[in-house]
Amino acid sequence: MTHPTSRRTFIVNTIGLCAALAAGRTAYAAAPLVDENDAAAKTLGYRAHASAVDAAQFPKYQAGQRCSNCRFYKGEAADASGTCPMFGGKSVAADGWCNVYAKRA
């Protein structure tokens, strides 16, 4: 036995579905932070704090270079961390640095 769907029922169900979809987007956990001891991090010379970079070991490093102003950093300037494609989408510290640094235009 089928029940006829009224316009009111359709609208109420649609609103409920939209609310569930909107709430579902924010339920995802943030990507994990890259560990400096991770194999990829060691290969790229990643440091969670740019001030800890050894300039003798990484001559490319210059003061003021941070993940937050790198072209690969996917995050807002005010965020403490953001994802980076160099580390498989894991999060990096905004104050971090790695040898792949490229200044954002």
Residue frames relative to the residue before (quaternion, step in Angstrom):
aa qw qx qy qz dx dy dz
M 1.0000 0.0000 0.0000 0.0000 0.00 0.00 0.00
T 0.1941 -0.7963 0.5650 0.0951 3.58 -0.66 1.04
H 0.3125 -0.7259 0.5840 0.1853 3.49 -1.19 0.67
P 0.4313 -0.6856 0.5071 0.2947 3.58 -0.84 0.86
T 0.3349 -0.7403 0.5520 0.1872 3.55 -0.95 0.88
S 0.2625 -0.7666 0.5683 0.1430 3.52 -0.73 1.10
R 0.6639 -0.4894 0.3775 0.4209 3.54 -1.25 0.28
R 0.6382 0.5357 -0.3251 0.4472 3.58 0.98 -0.83
T 0.6554 0.5013 -0.3068 0.4744 3.61 0.92 -0.87
F 0.6418 0.5296 -0.3173 0.4548 3.57 0.96 -0.86
I 0.6824 0.4854 -0.2887 0.4641 3.59 0.87 -0.95
V 0.6477 0.5100 -0.3233 0.4645 3.61 0.92 -0.84
N 0.6694 0.4882 -0.3006 0.4724 3.60 0.92 -0.85
T 0.6425 0.5228 -0.3214 0.4589 3.60 1.01 -0.77
I 0.6405 0.5116 -0.3215 0.4739 3.60 0.98 -0.81
G 0.6491 0.5184 -0.3112 0.4615 3.58 0.96 -0.84
L 0.6523 0.5107 -0.3056 0.4693 3.57 0.99 -0.84
C 0.6545 0.5075 -0.3119 0.4656 3.60 0.93 -0.87
A 0.6488 0.5111 -0.3181 0.4655 3.60 0.97 -0.81
A 0.6532 0.5081 -0.3147 0.4649 3.59 0.98 -0.80
L 0.6582 0.5017 -0.3110 0.4673 3.59 0.98 -0.79
A 0.6562 0.5068 -0.3134 0.4630 3.58 0.97 -0.82
A 0.6684 0.4861 -0.2998 0.4766 3.60 0.97 -0.79
G 0.6315 0.5632 -0.3290 0.4193 3.59 1.06 -0.67
R 0.6135 0.5710 -0.3489 0.4194 3.61 1.07 -0.60
T 0.7321 0.4239 -0.2391 0.4766 3.57 0.97 -0.78
A 0.5589 0.6400 -0.3803 0.3652 3.60 1.23 -0.12
Y 0.5335 0.6374 -0.4148 0.3702 3.61 1.19 -0.21
A 0.4507 -0.6748 0.5147 0.2767 3.54 -1.07 0.76
A 0.5662 -0.5896 0.4514 0.3578 3.55 -1.18 0.55
A 0.5834 -0.5757 0.4385 0.3688 3.55 -1.16 0.60
P 0.5310 -0.6426 0.4374 0.3375 3.61 -1.00 0.73
L 0.5181 -0.6340 0.4796 0.3156 3.56 -1.16 0.64
V 0.5054 -0.6343 0.4962 0.3099 3.55 -1.10 0.74
D 0.3196 -0.7255 0.5805 0.1856 3.55 -0.99 0.90
E 0.5226 -0.6566 0.4422 0.3167 3.60 -0.89 0.87
N 0.6767 0.4857 -0.2865 0.4733 3.60 1.20 -0.47
D 0.4205 0.6931 -0.4653 0.3554 3.58 1.32 0.03
A 0.6071 -0.5927 0.3843 0.3640 3.61 -1.04 0.77
A 0.6719 0.4847 -0.2990 0.4735 3.60 0.92 -0.89
A 0.6415 0.5291 -0.3227 0.4521 3.58 1.01 -0.80
K 0.6540 0.5002 -0.3139 0.4728 3.59 0.98 -0.80
T 0.6454 0.5319 -0.3187 0.4460 3.57 0.98 -0.86
L 0.7582 0.3709 -0.1921 0.5006 3.58 0.98 -0.88
G 0.4743 -0.7046 0.4244 0.3137 3.59 1.25 0.08
Y 0.2423 0.8097 -0.5048 0.1757 3.60 1.13 0.60
R 0.0164 -0.7487 0.6627 0.0003 3.52 -1.12 0.85
A 0.4776 -0.6888 0.4708 0.2752 3.57 -0.90 0.95
H 0.7505 0.2115 -0.1400 0.6102 3.58 1.24 -0.46
A 0.4323 -0.7316 0.4670 0.2445 3.55 -0.54 1.17
S 0.6035 0.5734 -0.3600 0.4211 3.59 1.11 -0.57
A 0.6569 0.5106 -0.3050 0.4633 3.61 1.24 -0.35
V 0.4609 0.6855 -0.4497 0.3398 3.62 1.26 0.02
D 0.3422 -0.7203 0.5708 0.1957 3.56 -0.94 0.97
A 0.3345 -0.7830 0.4934 0.1775 3.59 -0.30 1.27
A 0.6041 0.5477 -0.3637 0.4503 3.61 1.14 -0.49
Q 0.6900 0.4583 -0.2662 0.4930 3.57 1.06 -0.78
F 0.7795 0.1851 -0.0851 0.5924 3.58 1.10 -0.74
P 0.1472 -0.8428 0.5120 0.0770 3.62 0.24 1.23
K 0.5533 0.6131 -0.3888 0.4083 3.60 1.23 -0.32
Y 0.5842 0.6117 -0.3643 0.3897 3.59 1.16 -0.59
Q 0.0121 -0.7598 0.6500 -0.0050 3.53 -1.11 0.88
A 0.6058 -0.5641 0.4137 0.3790 3.56 -1.08 0.68
G 0.7465 0.3728 -0.2923 0.4673 3.56 -1.00 0.85
Q 0.5729 0.5639 -0.3941 0.4455 3.59 1.22 -0.26
R 0.0828 0.7767 -0.6133 0.1176 3.55 -0.80 1.10
C 0.6272 -0.5191 0.4119 0.4094 3.56 -1.21 0.42
S 0.6403 0.5678 -0.3297 0.3987 3.59 0.98 -0.82
N 0.7598 0.2934 -0.2126 0.5399 3.64 1.15 -0.38
C 0.4425 0.6597 -0.4641 0.3920 3.56 1.22 0.64
R 0.5616 -0.6350 0.4185 0.3260 3.58 -1.04 0.74
F 0.6777 0.5004 -0.2953 0.4506 3.62 1.13 -0.50
Y 0.5421 0.6414 -0.3858 0.3821 3.59 1.24 -0.39
K 0.1361 -0.7897 0.5963 0.0483 3.57 -0.78 1.07
G 0.5321 0.5751 -0.4505 0.4280 3.53 0.15 1.29
E 0.5578 -0.5826 0.4640 0.3663 3.53 -1.27 0.22
A 0.6421 -0.5508 0.3748 0.3793 3.56 -1.16 0.56
A 0.7018 0.4703 -0.2673 0.4636 3.60 1.05 -0.72
D 0.5398 0.6379 -0.4005 0.3759 3.63 1.23 -0.26
A 0.4935 -0.6532 0.4891 0.3010 3.57 -1.15 0.63
S 0.7939 0.0238 -0.0095 0.6075 3.58 1.23 -0.48
G 0.0454 -0.7770 0.6275 0.0233 3.53 -1.33 0.34
T 0.5713 -0.6093 0.4150 0.3607 3.58 -1.15 0.43
C 0.1427 -0.7729 0.6146 0.0671 3.53 -1.27 0.53
P 0.4347 -0.7197 0.4745 0.2607 3.61 -0.74 1.01
M 0.5658 0.6026 -0.3881 0.4075 3.62 1.16 -0.38
F 0.7501 0.3284 -0.1792 0.5454 3.56 1.22 -0.48
G 0.6300 -0.5858 0.3274 0.3908 3.57 1.04 0.75
G 0.6994 -0.4805 0.2749 0.4522 3.58 1.05 0.67
K 0.4450 0.6592 -0.4833 0.3659 3.61 1.21 0.18
S 0.5423 -0.6214 0.4595 0.3296 3.54 -1.26 0.40
V 0.1472 -0.7489 0.6400 0.0892 3.52 -1.20 0.68
A 0.5658 -0.5931 0.4471 0.3581 3.56 -1.16 0.56
A 0.5317 -0.6344 0.4553 0.3279 3.58 -0.97 0.83
D 0.6984 0.4455 -0.2522 0.5002 3.57 1.15 -0.66
G 0.4978 0.6876 -0.4054 0.3392 3.60 1.29 0.06
W 0.1645 -0.7578 0.6210 0.1145 3.55 -1.38 -0.04
C 0.0244 0.7663 -0.6413 -0.0288 3.56 -1.23 0.53
N 0.6828 -0.5357 0.3367 0.3654 3.55 -1.29 0.38
V 0.6200 0.5334 -0.3419 0.4629 3.61 1.27 -0.16
Y 0.3071 0.7943 -0.4825 0.2050 3.59 1.29 0.02
A 0.0577 0.7523 -0.6533 0.0624 3.54 -1.02 0.96
K 0.4716 -0.7089 0.4472 0.2739 3.57 -0.62 1.13
R 0.4574 -0.6715 0.5234 0.2566 3.53 -1.03 0.94
A 0.4639 -0.7016 0.4734 0.2618 3.55 -0.94 0.91
